């Protein structure tokens, strides 16, 4: 319960934490199932709060999707919540770029490439990166 008081957890995360404390897998699964039945654990709620937190930190949909998969959230649930977030990812990428590098988009190739690699690392798609860099983007990061 202490873990749940701090933040939302996925069912997979809870089972992993219990396994790390050497709790038998069937006992851990039963405990997590009871928490789900009581409404204390929800992968949907976890995905929603996780996406909101990562969006506020300037991360893009590619990275968020990968992290949710790693935490055991189903692909269908991930896509539903990423779509429901209704964030303008291109605008978000532009804001992240502007915050890190300043307002002007550089004209020289090495600086543009550096900024594009930064946005790619943050988890934005090639299309979102091109939009953030303006119409003169020269690299294709799809």
C-alpha positions in Angstrom: 0.0 0.0 0.0 2.9 2.3 0.6 3.9 2.0 -3.1 0.4 2.9 -4.2 0.3 5.9 -1.8 3.2 7.5 -3.6 2.1 7.1 -7.2 0.1 4.9 -9.6 1.6 1.6 -10.6 0.9 -0.8 -13.4 0.0 -4.4 -12.4 3.3 -5.6 -14.0 5.3 -3.1 -11.8 3.7 -4.3 -8.6 4.3 -8.0 -9.5 8.0 -7.1 -10.2 8.4 -5.2 -7.0 6.9 -8.1 -5.0 9.1 -10.6 -6.9 12.1 -8.5 -5.9 11.1 -9.0 -2.3 11.0 -12.7 -2.9 7.2 -13.1 -2.7 6.0 -16.2 -4.4 4.7 -15.4 -8.0 1.3 -16.9 -7.3 0.9 -15.0 -4.1 2.0 -11.8 -5.8 -0.4 -12.3 -8.6 -3.3 -13.0 -6.2 -2.5 -9.8 -4.2 -2.3 -7.7 -7.4 -5.6 -9.2 -8.6 -7.3 -8.3 -5.3 -6.0 -4.7 -5.6 -7.4 -4.5 -9.2 -10.7 -5.9 -8.0 -10.9 -3.3 -5.2 -10.1 -0.5 -7.7 -6.8 0.4 -6.1 -4.7 -0.6 -9.1 -5.6 0.2 -12.7 -3.4 0.1 -15.8 -5.6 2.6 -17.4 -5.2 5.1 -14.6 -1.5 4.4 -14.5 -1.2 5.0 -18.3 -3.1 8.3 -18.0 -1.1 9.7 -15.2 2.2 8.4 -16.7 1.5 10.1 -20.1 0.5 13.4 -18.4 3.7 13.4 -16.3 6.0 12.6 -19.3 4.2 15.2 -21.5 4.9 17.9 -18.9 8.6 16.8 -18.9 8.7 17.4 -22.7 8.9 13.8 -23.8 7.4 12.7 -27.1 5.0 9.9 -28.0 7.6 7.4 -29.2 9.5 7.5 -25.9 6.3 7.4 -23.8 5.0 4.4 -25.7 8.3 2.5 -25.2 8.3 3.2 -21.5 4.7 2.2 -21.0 5.4 -1.1 -22.9 8.4 -1.7 -20.6 6.1 -1.2 -17.6 3.7 -3.9 -18.9 0.9 -1.7 -20.2 -1.0 -3.2 -23.2 -0.5 -1.7 -26.7 -4.2 -1.0 -27.1 -4.4 0.8 -23.8 -1.3 2.9 -24.7 -2.6 3.9 -28.0 -6.0 4.8 -26.5 -4.5 7.1 -23.9 -1.9 8.7 -26.2 -4.7 9.5 -28.6 -7.0 10.7 -25.8 -4.2 13.1 -24.6 -5.0 15.3 -27.6 -1.7 17.1 -27.4 -0.2 18.9 -30.4 3.0 16.8 -30.4 4.6 19.0 -33.1 4.0 22.1 -31.0 5.3 20.3 -27.9 8.5 19.4 -29.9 8.9 23.0 -30.9 8.5 24.2 -27.3 11.0 21.6 -26.1 13.5 22.7 -28.8 13.0 26.4 -28.1 13.5 25.8 -24.3 16.7 23.9 -24.8 18.3 25.9 -27.7 16.5 29.2 -27.9 14.0 30.7 -30.4 16.0 30.9 -33.7 16.3 27.8 -35.7 19.9 27.4 -36.8 20.7 27.6 -40.5 23.9 25.5 -40.4 23.6 21.7 -40.8 25.6 20.6 -37.7 23.5 22.7 -35.3 20.2 21.6 -37.0 21.3 17.9 -36.9 22.2 18.3 -33.2 18.8 19.7 -32.4 17.0 17.1 -34.4 18.9 14.3 -32.6 17.9 15.9 -29.3 14.2 15.8 -30.3 14.5 12.3 -31.6 16.1 11.2 -28.2 13.1 12.9 -26.5 10.8 10.6 -28.4 9.3 12.8 -31.2 8.6 11.4 -34.6 10.4 12.6 -37.8 7.2 14.5 -38.8 7.0 16.2 -35.5 10.7 17.1 -35.6 10.4 18.6 -39.1 7.5 20.7 -37.9 9.4 21.9 -34.9 12.4 22.8 -37.0 10.3 24.6 -39.6 9.8 23.8 -43.2 13.6 24.0 -44.0 14.4 20.7 -42.1 16.9 18.7 -44.0 17.1 15.4 -42.3 14.5 12.6 -42.2 14.3 10.9 -38.8 11.4 8.6 -39.4 
